């Protein structure tokens, strides 16, 4: 189960969702916040550095109206990196639609 809080301009959105693991539930909570589902075309996680404090990098590709939007995120927490990548892809969709 995940709870995600997003801030867009001065609006605060909160989403809570269950999923098949922490990343799936976080993505579903984000979708609940924005009120829209995008098809997840690709999702990858890999290490960037070595050791206990290794950085993980996440890549998310979302499909919207037949077009792919990629997002990247990096963090020592792969769930946080995944959320950053998802938000990065969403921002690209919103920017193009605006």
Secondary structure, 3 states (H helix, E strand, C coil): CEEEEEEECCEEEEEEECCCCHHHHHHHHHHHHHCCCCEEEEEEEEECCCCCCCCEEEEEEEEECCEEEEEEEEECCHHHHHHHHHHHHHHHHHHHHC
